Amino acid sequence: MDAQGRGRAGGIDPADQWVFDPKTGSYELRLDHADGADPAPGPSSPPSDITDPSGPASSFVPSSKAVPSPAPRPKAAPGGGRRDVPGPRVTGRRGGAKAGTKASVKPATGRRKPKPKKSGKKKALLWTGGTLAFILVGGSVGAYLLYEHFNNNLNKVDVGINNGAVIKGPVNILVIGTDKRDGEGNKGYGDEGSVGHADTTLLFHVSEDRSNATALSIPRDMITDIPECTTKKDGKTKTIPGSKGVRFNESLGQEERDPGCTWRTVEALTGLKVSHFMMADFNAVKRMSSAVGGVEVCLAKDIDDPKSHLKLSKGRHKIEGEDALAFVRTRHSVGFESDLDRIKLQQQFLSSMIREMKSDDTFTNPKKLYNLGDAATKSLTVDSGIGSVSDLTKLAKDLSRVNLKNITFATVPVVDNPAEGKNHKTVVLDKAKAEPLFAMVRQDVSLTEVKEKEKKQQEQADAKQAALLQGPRAEPAAVRVKVLNGSGRIGAAQEAVRWMQNSKGIVRSSNGGNGKKADKTVLEFAPAQADQARRVADVMGLPSDALKETSGGTAPAEMTLTLGSDFKAAGTPVHVQAPAKAPEDIQRVEADDKNICAK
């Protein structure tokens, strides 16, 4: 391993060993050719031994059929010549192989025909494993070492919640950018004594059917309440009391709060259950933007910001490293010089980075993929549920099904804090606009138009489910239902039963005790109990997708109502109908929009 943390064996950079040839659809062995040169087609190729990225982590263990390690790079002989290296015969252009030229390997026993070009479907399957999957699935010692290398890069935090890497249903990833100043490459930016607050926070929501995604940017200076949270460090557990009426960014760092505290703050704010978190420092922007070869941004005017050190002229630029970091940090030269204006720049930058990461130029470049995987794992801190490269790969494969054009960035609606008079330094939630937006995200309503075919399929499924609410209602006294508490809130089932009996006349309801923890309230019933189910749905304010009709066997004597975390209180409808479209004045950016220029 070299000083830069790259895995090297025998002096060879693993990212330099194989390159993808789009003409043949196969991978060729590269021996010391110049960066950016086209590799000559060759007969040897690692894809024949690549394992399925959806397979278990054990698939990364070296196989007996592993691709032979390339011969060591030739050393310069006295007089400027090259020493002969035993092994496969290497051929190059006329005049012999020279340093910096293309080379192909020919086996001593003959020549194999080049492999046919991969279909678009196969190419898509390779991509869906995510950046890390491509690097890790080779069944060779090199791939195994890379797997271990990337695993060792990752930092993990136990937040007391351990969700599986792949979750059935909607997925909510909390992405935190911290302003912590310590550590290599992080110094020299603002207050070096910062404990690391939640400087940039996004909640990335992916719909249950993986057809669309919404990334909600949460302003750091928004006044909110931070709930009590428990942290674990060095084997010790500590309970940190909550705070009321403080900046959102204090949910991390302040009073030794960890990402789990930000996790719980976001859940309380949005009503969405967080699945996983990823936290990155300043280095993440620098490393990852450089790994993909730069990220294109657009400015509607010249910017010269001495505080962020950003100096760019009007127009389009491809930025990386320090310039990329300065771009996402600047705010004094755009808009009203506020954090909200900086959020717009960050959304433009992230949209462009996603486009670059999903581009063919990145997919077909093993060096870029290696650098990207190395940069990502070195810069990330994650929860224990995705605390290994194999788990991150599974998550990437699951989420990569979302079409780029169906990804939308939006900012949580806020207004100036009225308590501050004219000198505004903080903002507060604009509930009139925020609640409908949160409801849309909770109910998987896309902020972008999905494909017509997908839309039609969803409409048909919705209509079939909605039909369960159509028909007669049983009299309250005839309804028999057992209530289970899966909300995580003590006493919720008894509260609901008491309310149904005393206020709604459903006297044959009963408390079934604790049930399996659930995010959503569900009512299970047999076909013969449909009229009773409709009555309970009316009383509880249940949406049609909360009704689960069972089939087969003898109908139970009573229905089962399992309260989820969406049950707030008896008498409060579980379901609040989300608008079909987001309000027009909500600030948002479409990930596939290349024509956005910061003003």
PARO-394403 format. One line per 3 residues: number of its first residue (from 1); their letters; for each residue x, y, z of C-alpha. Coordinates in Angstrom, 3 decimals. Example, Ala and Ser with C-alpha at 12.3 -4.5 7.8 and 13.67 -1.06 7.14 Angstrom:
<nodes>
1) AS) 12.300/-4.500/7.800  13.670/-1.060/7.140
</nodes>
This chain:
<nodes>
1) MDA) 0.000/0.000/0.000  1.467/3.385/-0.948  1.453/6.669/0.916
4) QGR) -1.846/7.648/-0.657  -3.614/4.572/0.710  -3.929/2.845/-2.646
7) GRA) -3.681/-0.930/-2.560  -0.549/-1.925/-4.423  0.922/-5.381/-4.852
10) GGI) 4.338/-5.847/-6.393  4.479/-2.115/-7.217  1.372/-2.290/-9.436
13) DPA) -1.604/-0.029/-8.928  -4.678/-2.335/-9.067  -6.594/0.346/-10.935
16) DQW) -3.985/0.201/-13.720  -4.086/-3.545/-14.351  -7.240/-3.825/-16.446
19) VFD) -9.078/-1.417/-18.715  -12.417/-1.718/-20.478  -12.336/-1.708/-24.287
22) PKT) -15.714/-0.454/-25.607  -14.905/-1.861/-29.049  -14.771/-5.450/-27.838
25) GSY) -16.773/-5.182/-24.628  -13.960/-6.905/-22.717  -11.177/-5.938/-20.316
28) ELR) -7.558/-5.847/-21.421  -4.385/-6.137/-19.380  -2.568/-2.793/-19.329
31) LDH) 1.170/-2.763/-18.743  2.558/0.699/-18.044  0.688/2.612/-20.740
34) ADG) 0.119/6.302/-20.478  -2.995/7.587/-18.726  -5.819/8.148/-21.126
37) ADP) -4.362/5.955/-23.918  -6.698/3.497/-25.571  -5.834/-0.093/-24.698
40) APG) -5.297/-2.460/-27.557  -7.750/-5.363/-27.730  -6.360/-8.467/-26.122
43) PSS) -7.539/-11.974/-25.445  -7.314/-11.986/-21.657  -10.209/-10.637/-19.660
46) PPS) -11.271/-10.656/-16.024  -15.048/-10.535/-16.570  -15.168/-14.289/-17.102
49) DIT) -14.408/-14.689/-13.420  -16.501/-11.799/-12.098  -19.096/-12.861/-9.577
52) DPS) -22.642/-11.580/-9.191  -22.623/-8.307/-7.208  -25.831/-9.433/-5.536
55) GPA) -24.072/-12.435/-4.037  -22.871/-12.731/-0.449  -19.651/-11.277/0.821
58) SSF) -18.071/-14.716/0.554  -17.973/-14.270/-3.213  -15.035/-11.949/-2.687
61) VPS) -12.777/-14.738/-1.398  -10.133/-15.556/-4.009  -11.045/-18.482/-6.237
64) SKA) -8.757/-21.125/-7.672  -9.599/-19.766/-11.115  -8.520/-16.247/-10.315
67) VPS) -7.080/-14.176/-13.109  -3.286/-14.536/-13.026  -1.515/-11.546/-11.555
70) PAP) 0.095/-9.407/-14.253  3.841/-9.600/-14.587  5.710/-6.959/-12.592
73) RPK) 6.472/-3.766/-14.413  9.827/-3.988/-16.241  12.691/-2.185/-14.583
76) AAP) 14.974/0.054/-16.550  18.132/-1.714/-17.657  21.518/-0.013/-17.738
79) GGG) 21.796/2.256/-20.728  18.100/3.090/-20.770  16.936/-0.279/-22.090
82) RRD) 14.354/-2.598/-20.494  14.933/-5.902/-18.791  13.208/-8.965/-20.112
85) VPG) 10.422/-10.198/-17.866  9.409/-13.884/-17.880  5.762/-14.725/-18.414
88) PRV) 3.207/-14.170/-21.176  4.515/-12.757/-24.457  3.740/-9.052/-24.705
91) TGR) 3.222/-7.415/-28.068  2.744/-3.794/-28.939  2.916/-1.580/-31.973
94) RGG) 5.391/-2.085/-34.809  8.913/-1.814/-33.473  8.159/-3.584/-30.200
97) AKA) 6.516/-2.552/-26.935  7.721/0.757/-25.592  7.058/2.517/-22.339
100) GTK) 3.775/4.377/-22.544  2.423/2.350/-25.487  -0.474/-0.049/-25.591
103) ASV) 0.079/-3.720/-25.071  -1.879/-6.952/-25.239  -1.069/-10.334/-23.752
106) KPA) -0.944/-13.477/-25.860  -0.961/-16.875/-24.150  1.852/-19.184/-25.157
109) TGR) -0.558/-21.870/-26.404  -2.411/-19.802/-28.971  -4.873/-16.988/-29.475
112) RKP) -8.443/-16.836/-28.244  -11.136/-14.968/-30.101  -12.175/-11.683/-28.499
115) KPK) -15.363/-11.863/-26.487  -18.524/-10.467/-28.074  -19.559/-6.991/-27.040
118) KSG) -21.696/-6.866/-23.913  -25.327/-5.979/-24.404  -26.822/-2.866/-22.872
121) KKK) -28.647/-5.112/-20.400  -25.429/-6.746/-19.194  -23.789/-3.353/-18.887
124) ALL) -26.705/-2.118/-16.812  -26.458/-5.143/-14.553  -22.788/-4.441/-13.911
127) WTG) -23.573/-0.829/-13.061  -26.379/-1.666/-10.664  -23.894/-3.171/-8.266
130) GTL) -22.683/0.361/-7.619  -19.194/1.772/-7.835  -17.842/-0.445/-5.071
133) AFI) -19.381/-3.605/-6.498  -17.460/-3.201/-9.743  -14.198/-3.004/-7.868
136) LVG) -14.939/-5.853/-5.496  -16.562/-8.625/-7.509  -13.424/-9.881/-9.257
139) GSV) -12.574/-13.371/-7.994  -8.883/-12.641/-7.501  -6.410/-11.902/-4.739
142) GAY) -6.272/-8.281/-5.893  -10.018/-7.893/-5.537  -9.955/-9.495/-2.108
145) LLY) -7.234/-7.103/-0.966  -9.209/-4.179/-2.339  -12.260/-5.391/-0.446
148) EHF) -10.276/-5.456/2.781  -8.726/-2.073/1.944  -12.113/-0.404/1.396
151) NNN) -13.546/-2.091/4.495  -10.724/-0.705/6.614  -11.408/2.777/5.234
154) LNK) -14.938/2.899/6.660  -15.798/4.446/10.007  -18.897/3.220/11.866
157) VDV) -21.106/4.645/14.610  -23.613/2.576/16.593  -26.740/4.751/16.844
160) GIN) -28.780/2.084/18.620  -30.760/1.225/15.481  -29.524/-1.593/13.251
163) NGA) -31.565/-1.792/10.049  -30.595/-4.233/7.322  -28.705/-2.908/4.308
166) VIK) -31.634/-3.581/1.969  -35.042/-2.594/3.281  -38.390/-3.687/1.923
169) GPV) -40.405/-0.546/1.404  -39.322/3.092/1.155  -35.733/3.940/2.097
172) NIL) -34.623/7.139/3.830  -30.884/7.868/3.896  -29.742/10.716/6.141
175) VIG) -26.715/12.413/4.554  -24.751/14.719/6.874  -21.926/17.033/5.901
178) TDK) -20.029/18.041/9.026  -17.929/21.191/9.467  -15.466/19.441/11.755
181) RDG) -12.029/20.952/11.138  -9.607/18.385/12.536  -8.104/15.532/10.582
184) EGN) -5.830/15.488/7.548  -7.014/17.778/4.761  -9.697/19.473/6.864
187) KGY) -7.678/22.259/8.464  -7.660/25.844/7.283  -11.423/26.168/6.877
190) GDE) -13.098/28.603/9.254  -13.170/27.742/12.954  -10.629/24.980/13.540
193) GSV) -12.060/24.442/17.035  -15.465/23.329/15.746  -16.745/20.082/17.262
196) GHA) -18.410/19.277/13.974  -22.007/20.362/13.545  -24.602/19.245/10.989
199) DTT) -23.495/21.889/8.506  -25.200/20.329/5.470  -28.042/17.841/5.886
202) LLF) -30.138/16.020/3.298  -32.746/13.314/3.759  -32.633/11.159/0.625
205) HVS) -35.988/9.381/0.235  -36.371/6.548/-2.280  -39.880/5.329/-3.057
208) EDR) -40.966/1.780/-2.285  -41.101/0.848/-5.984  -37.717/2.580/-6.591
211) SNA) -39.250/4.678/-9.375  -38.341/8.052/-7.870  -36.324/9.782/-5.174
214) TAL) -36.554/13.078/-3.305  -33.645/14.697/-1.454  -34.799/17.182/1.191
217) SIP) -32.224/19.798/2.185  -32.678/20.890/5.805  -31.412/24.432/6.564
220) RDM) -28.765/24.365/9.282  -29.993/27.637/10.859  -33.594/26.480/11.247
223) ITD) -34.883/26.745/14.817  -36.291/23.416/15.988  -36.487/21.027/18.939
226) IPE) -33.844/18.330/19.409  -35.190/15.241/21.201  -33.390/13.323/23.909
229) CTT) -30.948/10.826/22.448  -28.601/8.070/23.591  -25.026/7.790/22.382
232) KKD) -22.547/4.913/22.597  -18.806/5.502/22.753  -15.964/3.329/23.976
235) GKT) -18.460/0.831/25.370  -20.232/3.470/27.432  -23.824/4.643/26.970
238) KTI) -24.787/8.244/27.614  -28.229/9.865/27.513  -28.179/13.453/26.272
241) PGS) -31.213/15.567/27.215  -33.201/17.273/24.495  -33.139/20.985/23.672
244) KGV) -35.976/23.242/22.602  -35.790/26.188/20.222  -32.198/25.755/19.015
247) RFN) -30.498/25.677/15.625  -30.880/22.402/13.737  -27.113/22.096/13.249
250) ESL) -26.700/21.630/17.025  -28.226/18.157/16.650  -24.648/17.004/15.949
253) GQE) -21.515/17.781/17.939  -23.071/20.030/20.575  -23.066/18.348/24.006
256) ERD) -21.340/15.325/22.400  -24.318/14.474/20.206  -23.581/11.897/17.512
259) PGC) -25.324/11.275/14.155  -27.997/9.267/15.977  -29.196/12.529/17.556
262) TWR) -29.494/14.161/14.139  -31.285/10.977/12.986  -33.933/11.361/15.714
265) TVE) -34.269/15.105/15.128  -35.008/14.558/11.440  -37.570/11.865/12.239
268) ALT) -39.367/14.190/14.665  -39.307/17.034/12.139  -40.490/15.170/9.018
271) GLK) -42.450/12.163/10.305  -40.222/9.940/8.149  -38.361/6.942/9.550
274) VSH) -34.633/7.120/8.787  -33.150/3.863/7.457  -29.416/4.683/7.446
277) FMM) -27.040/7.605/7.756  -23.856/8.609/5.945  -21.655/11.389/7.293
280) ADF) -18.804/13.047/5.439  -16.288/15.811/6.145  -14.679/18.422/3.887
283) NAV) -12.427/15.781/2.327  -15.408/13.957/0.795  -16.130/16.781/-1.647
286) KRM) -12.460/17.181/-2.556  -11.701/13.498/-2.990  -14.863/12.392/-4.762
289) SSA) -14.966/15.312/-7.199  -11.367/14.551/-8.166  -12.068/10.820/-8.390
292) VGG) -14.687/11.324/-11.133  -12.459/13.739/-13.029  -14.298/16.902/-12.018
295) VEV) -17.896/18.049/-11.663  -19.464/20.540/-14.070  -21.106/23.624/-12.555
298) CLA) -22.556/26.800/-14.020  -22.464/30.399/-12.804  -24.653/33.234/-14.051
301) KDI) -22.072/35.789/-12.875  -18.439/36.057/-11.795  -17.712/34.957/-8.221
304) DDP) -14.806/36.115/-6.080  -15.392/35.039/-2.479  -12.329/35.521/-0.231
307) KSH) -14.025/33.654/2.636  -14.523/30.399/0.747  -11.570/31.074/-1.599
310) LKL) -13.771/30.597/-4.668  -12.840/32.603/-7.733  -14.660/31.604/-10.924
313) SKG) -15.822/33.521/-13.962  -19.326/33.487/-15.385  -20.179/30.364/-17.378
316) RHK) -19.521/26.633/-17.124  -16.589/25.092/-15.305  -15.444/21.604/-14.402
319) IEG) -14.181/21.783/-10.839  -12.575/19.375/-8.412  -10.596/19.288/-5.188
322) EDA) -10.234/22.612/-3.390  -12.328/24.457/-6.007  -15.181/21.981/-5.553
325) LAF) -15.102/22.438/-1.789  -15.056/26.225/-2.178  -18.075/26.017/-4.504
328) VRT) -20.282/24.147/-2.027  -19.150/26.381/0.857  -19.587/29.800/-0.747
331) RHS) -22.595/31.962/0.044  -21.329/35.540/0.208  -21.288/36.002/-3.565
334) VGF) -24.647/34.501/-4.536  -28.270/35.443/-3.956  -28.877/37.077/-0.585
337) ESD) -25.648/35.614/0.858  -27.617/33.192/3.040  -27.395/29.512/3.866
340) LDR) -30.467/28.983/1.673  -28.542/30.302/-1.333  -25.652/27.995/-0.522
343) IKL) -28.087/25.063/-0.453  -29.002/25.842/-4.076  -25.329/25.622/-5.058
346) QQQ) -24.955/22.341/-3.199  -28.006/20.883/-4.944  -26.608/21.888/-8.340
349) FLS) -23.228/20.356/-7.458  -24.697/17.082/-6.149  -26.985/16.726/-9.181
352) SMI) -24.002/17.134/-11.485  -21.916/14.670/-9.452  -24.677/12.053/-9.662
355) REM) -24.782/12.500/-13.451  -21.009/12.101/-13.622  -21.003/8.996/-11.418
358) KSD) -23.710/7.319/-13.502  -22.081/8.228/-16.823  -20.497/5.728/-19.190
361) DTF) -17.214/7.603/-18.840  -17.034/6.613/-15.179  -18.435/3.104/-15.604
364) TNP) -15.916/2.113/-18.272  -12.897/3.517/-16.444  -11.543/1.149/-13.764
367) KKL) -9.114/3.786/-12.472  -11.984/6.217/-11.898  -14.019/3.506/-10.233
370) YNL) -11.157/2.533/-7.943  -10.450/6.161/-7.034  -14.144/6.825/-6.435
373) GDA) -14.533/3.773/-4.201  -11.381/4.675/-2.294  -12.453/8.318/-1.891
376) ATK) -15.972/7.421/-0.787  -14.955/4.893/1.852  -12.142/7.076/3.218
379) SLT) -14.497/10.016/3.687  -17.572/8.242/5.052  -18.834/7.451/8.530
382) VDS) -21.914/5.205/8.473  -24.284/3.367/10.804  -23.595/-0.251/11.726
385) GIG) -26.339/-1.480/9.384  -24.193/-0.531/6.375  -20.854/-0.749/8.132
388) SVS) -19.145/-2.973/5.565  -18.399/-2.651/1.873  -20.606/-5.645/1.086
391) DLT) -23.555/-3.981/2.851  -22.889/-0.672/1.082  -22.779/-2.548/-2.213
394) KLA) -26.151/-4.186/-1.545  -27.639/-0.796/-0.721  -26.128/0.780/-3.847
397) KDL) -27.498/-2.001/-6.031  -30.978/-1.567/-4.568  -31.096/2.219/-4.895
400) SRV) -29.448/2.460/-8.314  -32.723/1.377/-9.923  -33.977/4.957/-9.632
403) NLK) -33.891/6.774/-12.960  -31.785/9.936/-12.891  -34.614/12.037/-14.299
406) NIT) -36.852/11.047/-11.383  -34.501/12.401/-8.694  -35.463/15.790/-7.255
409) FAT) -33.703/17.997/-4.726  -35.975/20.245/-2.647  -35.401/22.572/0.285
412) VPV) -37.554/22.264/3.398  -39.732/25.432/3.338  -38.787/28.023/5.955
415) VDN) -39.442/31.691/6.741  -37.412/34.294/8.589  -37.570/33.910/12.351
418) PAE) -40.176/36.500/13.462  -38.642/36.625/16.950  -35.535/38.338/15.566
421) GKN) -37.166/41.461/14.191  -35.292/42.923/11.211  -31.902/41.375/11.932
424) HKT) -32.572/37.818/10.730  -29.941/35.181/11.481  -32.175/32.130/11.787
427) VVL) -35.294/30.702/10.133  -38.295/28.684/11.284  -40.311/25.968/9.579
430) DKA) -43.010/27.208/7.195  -45.601/24.661/8.336  -48.215/25.631/5.732
433) KAE) -45.852/24.522/2.949  -43.694/22.003/4.773  -46.445/19.683/6.009
436) PLF) -47.866/18.982/2.507  -44.310/18.404/1.249  -43.538/15.964/4.068
439) AMV) -46.867/14.208/3.422  -45.944/13.788/-0.257  -42.623/12.201/0.647
442) RQD) -44.182/9.946/3.305  -46.724/8.695/0.764  -44.184/8.220/-2.036
445) VSL) -45.640/10.963/-4.238  -42.929/11.903/-6.718  -41.920/15.531/-7.155
448) TEV) -41.192/14.707/-10.787  -43.307/13.067/-13.436  -42.490/9.358/-13.715
451) KEK) -42.698/7.415/-16.974  -46.191/7.059/-18.392  -46.033/3.253/-18.193
454) EKK) -44.912/3.317/-14.559  -47.532/5.911/-13.754  -50.295/3.808/-15.314
457) QQE) -49.192/0.680/-13.430  -49.185/2.586/-10.162  -52.606/4.069/-10.846
460) QAD) -54.012/0.590/-11.503  -52.509/-0.735/-8.255  -53.847/2.265/-6.334
463) AKQ) -57.325/1.813/-7.798  -57.388/-1.871/-6.831  -56.338/-1.042/-3.268
466) AAL) -58.773/1.879/-3.020  -61.629/-0.478/-3.959  -61.294/-2.066/-0.507
469) LQG) -62.819/1.092/0.971  -65.826/0.936/-1.336  -68.929/-0.760/0.050
472) PRA) -71.142/-0.945/3.142  -69.952/-0.270/6.704  -70.783/-2.508/9.659
475) EPA) -72.460/-0.982/12.704  -69.892/-0.020/15.364  -71.291/-2.511/17.897
478) AVR) -70.775/-5.338/15.375  -67.088/-4.623/14.840  -64.606/-6.994/16.509
481) VKV) -60.990/-5.884/16.437  -57.860/-6.651/18.445  -55.379/-3.765/18.710
484) LNG) -51.611/-4.420/18.877  -49.034/-1.780/19.741  -46.223/-1.647/17.189
487) SGR) -45.751/2.115/17.461  -42.972/2.017/20.001  -44.965/4.337/22.259
490) IGA) -46.010/2.872/25.617  -49.781/2.629/26.142  -50.769/3.400/22.543
493) AQE) -52.942/0.277/22.110  -54.900/0.856/25.318  -55.342/4.516/24.388
496) AVR) -56.797/3.555/21.001  -59.090/0.866/22.486  -60.439/3.173/25.160
499) WMQ) -61.164/5.871/22.572  -62.880/3.454/20.160  -65.078/2.040/22.921
502) NSK) -66.030/5.314/24.610  -66.152/7.715/21.658  -66.952/5.546/18.633
505) GIV) -69.113/2.742/20.027  -66.758/-0.060/18.984  -67.286/-1.851/22.289
508) RSS) -65.926/-5.196/21.090  -62.396/-3.870/20.581  -59.620/-5.307/22.765
511) NGG) -56.009/-4.629/23.703  -53.758/-7.358/22.301  -50.595/-5.976/23.874
514) NGK) -47.339/-5.338/22.047  -46.953/-6.282/18.401  -44.032/-6.228/15.991
517) KAD) -42.602/-2.734/15.608  -43.944/-1.122/12.454  -43.644/2.192/10.642
520) KTV) -47.168/2.077/9.241  -50.474/1.109/10.845  -52.016/-1.994/9.234
523) LEF) -55.478/-3.562/9.549  -55.679/-7.282/8.689  -59.089/-8.782/7.945
526) APA) -60.785/-11.678/6.159  -63.036/-11.066/3.107  -66.128/-11.707/5.253
529) QAD) -65.037/-8.868/7.555  -64.694/-6.220/4.835  -67.629/-4.169/6.132
532) QAR) -66.089/-4.119/9.620  -62.708/-3.123/8.151  -64.260/-0.145/6.385
535) RVA) -65.796/1.035/9.645  -62.415/0.860/11.439  -60.708/2.608/8.507
538) DVM) -63.217/5.459/8.756  -62.788/5.767/12.511  -58.974/5.620/12.509
541) GLP) -58.457/7.636/9.335  -56.635/4.790/7.597  -55.561/5.024/3.927
544) SDA) -56.515/2.210/1.567  -52.981/0.819/1.547  -53.260/0.209/5.317
547) LKE) -55.908/-2.459/4.657  -54.566/-5.989/4.197  -57.136/-8.546/3.138
550) TSG) -56.122/-12.093/4.056  -57.188/-15.180/2.140  -57.524/-18.899/2.799
553) GTA) -58.466/-20.757/5.948  -61.135/-19.958/8.491  -61.769/-16.296/9.204
556) PAE) -60.546/-15.271/12.689  -63.104/-14.134/15.211  -61.675/-10.621/15.215
559) MTL) -59.626/-8.411/12.943  -56.093/-7.314/13.904  -55.128/-3.646/13.957
562) TLG) -51.373/-3.085/14.438  -50.537/0.492/15.316  -47.396/1.810/13.620
565) SDF) -45.257/4.814/14.413  -47.589/6.859/12.174  -50.231/6.581/14.938
568) KAA) -49.853/9.874/16.800  -52.856/9.924/19.128  -56.370/8.547/19.491
571) GTP) -58.722/10.703/17.448  -55.954/11.947/15.137  -56.300/10.467/11.638
574) VHV) -53.395/8.201/10.750  -53.605/9.289/7.133  -53.325/12.862/5.844
577) QAP) -53.929/13.030/2.111  -50.890/14.396/0.314  -51.310/16.762/-2.629
580) AKA) -50.766/15.274/-6.077  -48.136/17.918/-6.834  -45.762/19.970/-4.715
583) PED) -46.544/23.679/-4.298  -45.113/25.678/-7.180  -42.999/27.973/-5.016
586) IQR) -41.050/25.199/-3.269  -37.366/25.544/-4.139  -36.207/22.447/-6.019
589) VEA) -33.701/21.149/-8.552  -34.127/18.228/-10.956  -31.045/15.982/-10.970
592) DDK) -31.038/15.619/-14.762  -31.299/19.379/-15.438  -27.979/20.490/-16.945
595) NIC) -29.099/24.070/-17.584  -29.082/25.423/-14.026  -26.761/28.372/-13.391
598) AK) -26.199/29.881/-9.949  -27.120/33.562/-9.728
</nodes>
